[in-house]
């Protein structure tokens, strides 16, 4: 019986070792399945958009679609020129970036470099509270608060206008820019700041010449991500900017974005299999291409600046 004891002990050790290996194998397959699910979902979205938009492009030339200056899917004569929707989307996106990018970066610099612990603990939650406000509230805020403020400054401004839409979307993405930029600034190693101080640099010089350049990859990624968020905004834009698909670069006029057209058309009055329903997917493909383009730019910028300041 004494001779069998060591054998039982070794067998117990092997059983104890097999449990962590089984858990490790299970975790590996679970994480792989999660990553695979994300990839499959992405390709599923692409497949749905392409399969449903092909009938549209069989009836409407892609050249006419991307170069046409009139969008009239419901009125005769029917016209499917998507340029008015693209220009409306770009006005809102660029205007929101003009509002959110400088304010978000400056607030991130203040919270990361200048604010005390007490001030930061108060301001940061208040700033991030903006991200929890429903987008429809932002839409009514732009319609009933921002536009009345703009009317004395711009007498010819319409009740629903692109400028109000850009302002409310810029306020909406402001917490995203600030939070991501602050994370990028906080990730800069402390020795870089100490070395700049040792050379006699001031606080402002350390921030502008050392900290911000070192965090530039994260800052640029924050900018592009915020613009992608503004590009896909729907309810706030539909309420504040209006629903008039016109080719204009005047921010005081009412415009319609690609997302606003999708949400206004897909309310049940676009029967499946009609050109009107197929146009939703054609506009969706265009919006997806714009978002993909921004993500590619973000990846290239992050890779470029990460190599420079690594």
Beta strands, then each sheet from edge to edge (+ up, - down):
strand 1: 71-72
strand 2: 79-80
sheet 1: 1+ 2-
end
